Amino acid sequence: MDKIKGSLSLHYPGFSLDMDFEIPGAAVTVVMGPSGSGKSTFLRCLAGLEKSQGDLYFLGKSWQGPQGFTPTHERDLGFVFQDGNLFPHLSVDGNLRLGLERASHPRFERDHVMEVFGLHKLRDRDTQSLSGGEKQRVAMARALLSSPKLLLMDEPLSALDMQSKSELMPFLEKMKSEFAVPTIYVTHSILEASRVGDYLLLMESGRCKEFGAMEKVFANDFVLREGFSSLLDLQRRFGVNL
């Protein structure tokens, strides 16, 4: 199986990232851990936005190591940030066209991507007039239209209220089933992890604490297992869509 693997280190005053990892390159891997554990920093190192030390290989290609450092724009990846990071001077359609223009070998049709994310009625809208959930749908669609070989998602639902999160989850699940792009997905939400993830990487203090298939890590980790059970109980008792 193709892998995303490496040994990356990055040191700041008061924080060190030391990650040795080997992640399947054909699934959704969720990254979880307490605040300050280095989840977003790890993602930025994978993207080349932070220049860490060590080796990084993706699908057999070296992105950094003795052969050199591949800059972000040459890493063939898409990135979805917490706030969508849309261009405010462009319409929804203009933002999507930018994604398509980045694709050296387009793999997905724009109309199909727009249909999956329910964007046809929004295509002429000013992005500043969109709700938070709508902005994230545009951001995810734009990232996919660049035809990335790897998609990085940094807490894409964290800035949304509960209702918006609930409305966006089906789009995340549909994105996974329709496009099957290898994805590394950072979140604090146990239920998000359980709904979109195939594998789970737990971080603590800048290191990989545990990695494995989602069900296996949940089964082995008492806190995750009990937390998930409690959330499901809340959902059953109060009808809360988490």
GIZIQUI-V601611 format. One record per residue. RES is the residue in one small letter. PHI is phi in radians with two decimals (none if undefined). Layout:
<<RES;PHI> <RES;PHI>>
This chain:
<<m;none> <d;-1.12> <k;-2.29> <i;-1.94> <k;-2.48> <g;3.09> <s;-2.46> <l;-2.04> <s;-2.40> <l;-2.63> <h;-2.25> <y;-2.12> <p;-1.00> <g;1.51> <f;-2.63> <s;-2.33> <l;-1.87> <d;-2.38> <m;-2.00> <d;-1.93> <f;-2.63> <e;-2.57> <i;-2.02> <p;-1.00> <g;-1.66> <a;-2.53> <a;-2.83> <v;-1.82> <t;-1.84> <v;-1.60> <v;-1.92> <m;-2.25> <g;2.84> <p;-1.13> <s;-0.98> <g;1.51> <s;-1.39> <g;1.83> <k;-1.06> <s;-1.18> <t;-1.10> <f;-1.04> <l;-1.10> <r;-1.17> <c;-1.20> <l;-1.06> <a;-1.38> <g;1.46> <l;-1.36> <e;-2.02> <k;-1.62> <s;-1.55> <q;-1.65> <g;2.00> <d;-2.00> <l;-2.54> <y;-2.19> <f;-2.26> <l;0.89> <g;1.43> <k;-1.86> <s;-1.38> <w;-1.69> <q;-2.82> <g;2.68> <p;-1.02> <q;-1.34> <g;2.27> <f;-2.08> <t;-1.46> <p;-1.17> <t;-0.92> <h;-1.21> <e;-1.85> <r;-1.58> <d;0.97> <l;-2.37> <g;-1.99> <f;-2.34> <v;-1.99> <f;-1.59> <q;-1.05> <d;-1.80> <g;1.46> <n;0.99> <l;-1.39> <f;-1.49> <p;-1.19> <h;-1.45> <l;-1.94> <s;-1.29> <v;-0.98> <d;-1.10> <g;-1.12> <n;-1.13> <l;-1.17> <r;-1.09> <l;-1.09> <g;-1.08> <l;-1.11> <e;-1.18> <r;-1.35> <a;-1.38> <s;-1.26> <h;-2.36> <p;-0.98> <r;-1.94> <f;-2.15> <e;-1.37> <r;-1.05> <d;-1.09> <h;-1.18> <v;-1.10> <m;-1.10> <e;-1.16> <v;-1.03> <f;-1.70> <g;1.07> <l;-1.87> <h;-1.03> <k;-1.32> <l;-1.80> <r;-1.02> <d;-1.68> <r;-1.33> <d;-1.25> <t;-1.10> <q;-1.24> <s;-1.62> <l;-1.45> <s;-1.29> <g;-1.05> <g;-1.16> <e;-1.14> <k;-1.06> <q;-1.22> <r;-1.10> <v;-1.14> <a;-1.10> <m;-1.18> <a;-1.11> <r;-1.08> <a;-1.09> <l;-1.17> <l;-1.16> <s;-1.37> <s;0.94> <p;-1.26> <k;-1.53> <l;-2.52> <l;-1.98> <l;-1.91> <m;-2.22> <d;-1.81> <e;0.82> <p;-1.14> <l;-1.86> <s;-1.15> <a;-1.56> <l;-1.71> <d;-1.34> <m;-1.03> <q;-1.11> <s;-1.15> <k;-1.06> <s;-1.05> <e;-1.25> <l;-1.50> <m;-0.96> <p;-1.05> <f;-1.20> <l;-1.12> <e;-1.15> <k;-1.20> <m;-1.02> <k;-1.10> <s;-1.30> <e;-1.39> <f;-2.01> <a;0.88> <v;-1.50> <p;-0.92> <t;-2.37> <i;-2.01> <y;-2.15> <v;-1.59> <t;-2.73> <h;-1.76> <s;-1.59> <i;-1.12> <l;-1.24> <e;-1.02> <a;-1.01> <s;-1.21> <r;-1.49> <v;-1.98> <g;-1.59> <d;-1.77> <y;-2.22> <l;-2.30> <l;-1.98> <l;-1.70> <m;-1.92> <e;-2.68> <s;0.93> <g;1.36> <r;-2.28> <c;-1.40> <k;-1.44> <e;-2.76> <f;-2.54> <g;3.01> <a;-1.02> <m;-0.88> <e;-1.09> <k;-1.18> <v;-1.17> <f;-1.05> <a;-1.15> <n;-1.50> <d;-1.84> <f;-1.05> <v;-1.11> <l;-1.10> <r;-1.09> <e;-1.22> <g;-1.11> <f;-1.14> <s;-1.08> <s;-1.16> <l;-1.14> <l;-1.13> <d;-1.12> <l;-1.05> <q;-1.11> <r;-1.16> <r;-1.34> <f;-2.04> <g;1.21> <v;-1.39> <n;-1.54> <l;-1.63>>
